[in-house]
């Protein structure tokens, strides 16, 4: 997204606006007393971070969320859990309108600004799922979702020979209102180049 800025947009009132920073959110599973809940940890200005810094920040944020200690999200989750289902839907719509459409900073109310960022990443492999395509969630306003599947051994062709290798499938879903196949192809080529092993 740093290289291809046309991938980093948010939609307000039907128009696209370029985000000033590159933020991603990673889904976090919260398990307690037989209940399962899903939250998210947001990493801001992720393009300026090293892989090690991303891992450290993600571990820290996920730990805070599971302990209900996140200064912003913890408050929002506690509020949502106390509201009746009908009022929860109203709260989320009002929240989305204020934060996304009006672009208001509600940090004074301990509500995060642009909470989901540009990309949402979810590790479905931790649930034993090999591959999945995650549906778009209108509330998030994220134009790109990436699912990380479970690592499995599969037969693949390597130099015209079949070999057994450990494979991890990535599922990518993108909002066609934000960009189309041409922009997505650029992103995929860059991603493949980044993961390609160095020639010996």
C-alpha positions as CSV (number, residue, x, y, z in Angstrom):
1,X,0.0,0.0,0.0
2,X,3.0,2.3,0.5
3,X,4.1,1.6,-3.1
4,X,0.6,1.5,-4.6
5,X,-1.3,4.3,-2.8
6,X,-4.4,3.7,-4.8
7,X,-5.0,0.7,-2.5
8,X,-5.3,2.7,0.7
9,X,-8.7,4.4,0.6
10,X,-11.7,4.8,2.9
11,X,-15.3,5.5,1.6
12,X,-17.3,8.4,3.0
13,X,-20.7,9.3,1.7
14,X,-20.1,7.2,-1.5
15,X,-16.7,8.9,-2.2
16,X,-13.2,7.6,-1.8
17,X,-10.7,9.4,0.4
18,X,-7.0,8.4,0.7
19,X,-6.0,7.4,4.2
20,X,-3.0,9.3,5.6
21,X,-1.5,6.3,7.3
22,X,-1.3,2.5,6.7
23,X,-3.0,0.6,9.5
24,X,-4.0,-3.0,9.8
25,X,-6.1,-4.9,12.3
26,X,-5.7,-8.5,13.3
27,X,-8.6,-10.4,14.7
28,X,-8.1,-11.7,18.3
29,X,-10.1,-14.6,19.7
30,X,-11.2,-14.1,23.3
31,X,-12.1,-17.2,25.3
32,X,-13.4,-17.1,28.8
33,X,-15.8,-19.2,30.9
34,X,-16.8,-21.3,27.9
35,X,-17.6,-18.2,25.8
36,X,-15.9,-17.1,22.6
37,X,-15.7,-13.5,21.5
38,X,-13.9,-11.9,18.6
39,X,-12.1,-8.6,18.9
40,X,-9.2,-7.0,17.0
41,X,-5.8,-5.5,17.6
42,X,-4.9,-2.5,15.4
43,X,-1.3,-1.8,14.3
44,X,-0.9,1.8,13.1
45,X,1.8,3.0,10.6
46,X,2.6,-0.6,10.0
47,X,4.7,0.2,6.9
48,X,7.3,1.9,9.2
49,X,7.6,-1.2,11.4
50,X,10.0,-4.2,11.1
51,X,8.6,-7.7,11.2
52,X,10.0,-8.0,14.8
53,X,8.3,-4.8,15.8
54,X,5.0,-6.0,14.3
55,X,5.2,-9.3,16.2
56,X,6.0,-7.5,19.5
57,X,3.3,-4.9,19.1
58,X,0.7,-7.5,18.1
59,X,1.5,-9.7,21.1
60,X,1.2,-6.7,23.4
61,X,-2.1,-5.5,22.0
62,X,-3.6,-9.0,21.9
63,X,-2.6,-9.6,25.5
64,X,-4.2,-6.3,26.6
65,X,-7.4,-7.2,24.7
66,X,-7.7,-10.6,26.2
67,X,-7.2,-9.1,29.7
68,X,-9.8,-6.4,28.9
69,X,-7.1,-3.8,29.5
70,X,-7.1,-2.1,26.1
71,X,-7.7,1.6,26.9
72,X,-10.0,2.2,23.9
73,X,-11.4,-1.2,22.8
74,X,-11.9,-2.5,26.3
75,X,-14.4,0.3,27.0
76,X,-16.2,-0.3,23.7
77,X,-16.5,-4.0,24.3
78,X,-17.8,-3.6,27.9
79,X,-20.4,-1.1,26.6
80,X,-21.5,-3.3,23.8
81,X,-21.9,-6.3,26.1
82,X,-24.1,-4.4,28.4
83,X,-26.5,-3.1,25.7
84,X,-29.5,-5.0,24.5
85,X,-29.1,-6.5,21.0
86,X,-31.4,-3.9,19.5
87,X,-29.4,-1.0,21.0
88,X,-26.1,-2.6,20.0
89,X,-27.1,-2.3,16.3
90,X,-28.0,1.3,16.8
91,X,-24.8,2.0,18.6
92,X,-22.7,0.4,15.9
93,X,-24.5,2.4,13.1
94,X,-24.0,5.7,15.0
95,X,-20.4,4.8,15.8
96,X,-19.7,4.0,12.1
97,X,-21.4,7.3,11.0
98,X,-19.4,9.5,13.4
99,X,-16.0,7.8,13.0
100,X,-16.1,6.9,9.3
101,X,-18.5,9.2,7.5
102,X,-17.8,12.4,9.6
103,X,-14.2,11.3,10.4
104,X,-14.5,12.6,14.0
105,X,-11.9,12.0,16.6
106,X,-13.8,10.4,19.6
107,X,-10.7,9.5,21.6
108,X,-12.0,11.7,24.4
109,X,-14.8,9.2,24.7
110,X,-12.3,6.3,24.5
111,X,-13.5,5.2,21.1
112,X,-10.8,4.6,18.5
113,X,-10.6,6.6,15.3
114,X,-10.6,4.5,12.0
115,X,-10.5,1.4,14.3
116,X,-10.0,-1.3,11.6
117,X,-7.6,0.5,9.3
118,X,-6.9,-0.5,5.7
119,X,-6.6,-4.2,6.0
120,X,-8.1,-6.9,8.3
121,X,-6.1,-10.1,8.9
122,X,-7.6,-13.2,10.4
123,X,-5.8,-16.4,11.3
124,X,-8.4,-19.1,10.5
125,X,-5.6,-21.6,10.6
126,X,-5.6,-21.4,14.4
127,X,-9.1,-22.9,14.2
128,X,-7.9,-25.8,12.1
129,X,-9.2,-24.3,8.9
130,X,-7.1,-25.0,5.8
131,X,-8.4,-22.2,3.6
132,X,-11.2,-19.6,3.7
133,X,-12.4,-16.5,2.0
134,X,-13.6,-13.9,4.6
135,X,-16.7,-11.8,3.7
136,X,-16.5,-8.1,3.6
137,X,-17.9,-6.4,6.8
138,X,-19.5,-3.0,5.9
139,X,-19.0,-1.6,9.5
140,X,-15.2,-1.9,9.2
141,X,-14.8,0.2,6.0
142,X,-11.7,-1.9,5.3
143,X,-11.3,-2.6,1.6
144,X,-9.1,-5.7,2.0
145,X,-9.4,-8.8,4.1
146,X,-6.7,-11.5,4.3
147,X,-7.2,-15.0,5.9
148,X,-4.2,-17.1,7.0
149,X,-4.9,-20.8,6.7
150,X,-3.5,-23.8,8.6
151,X,-0.1,-25.0,7.5
152,X,-0.5,-28.4,5.8
153,X,1.7,-30.8,3.8
154,X,0.7,-30.9,0.2
155,X,2.1,-32.3,-3.1
156,X,3.4,-29.5,-5.4
157,X,5.5,-29.5,-8.6
158,X,9.1,-28.4,-8.1
159,X,11.3,-28.4,-11.2
160,X,9.0,-30.8,-13.0
161,X,9.0,-33.2,-10.0
162,X,6.3,-33.8,-7.4
163,X,7.4,-33.0,-3.8
164,X,5.7,-32.8,-0.5
165,X,6.0,-29.3,1.0
166,X,4.4,-27.4,3.9
167,X,1.9,-25.0,2.3
168,X,-0.1,-22.1,3.9
169,X,-3.0,-20.8,1.9
170,X,-4.0,-17.1,2.0
171,X,-7.5,-16.0,1.2
172,X,-7.9,-12.5,-0.1
173,X,-11.2,-10.6,-0.4
174,X,-11.3,-7.0,-1.6
175,X,-14.0,-4.4,-2.1
176,X,-14.5,-3.8,-5.8
177,X,-15.6,-0.2,-5.1
178,X,-12.0,0.6,-3.8
179,X,-9.9,-1.0,-6.6
180,X,-10.2,-3.7,-9.3
181,X,-8.2,-6.7,-10.5
182,X,-5.4,-4.6,-12.1
183,X,-4.5,-3.0,-8.7
184,X,-5.0,-6.3,-6.9
185,X,-2.6,-8.0,-9.4
186,X,0.1,-5.4,-8.6
187,X,-0.2,-6.2,-4.9
188,X,-0.1,-9.9,-5.5
189,X,3.1,-9.7,-7.6
190,X,4.8,-7.6,-5.0
191,X,3.7,-10.1,-2.3
192,X,5.1,-13.0,-4.3
193,X,8.4,-11.2,-4.9
194,X,8.7,-10.5,-1.2
195,X,8.2,-14.2,-0.3
196,X,10.3,-15.6,-3.1
197,X,13.5,-17.4,-1.8
198,X,16.8,-15.9,-2.7
199,X,18.7,-17.7,-5.5
200,X,21.8,-19.6,-4.2
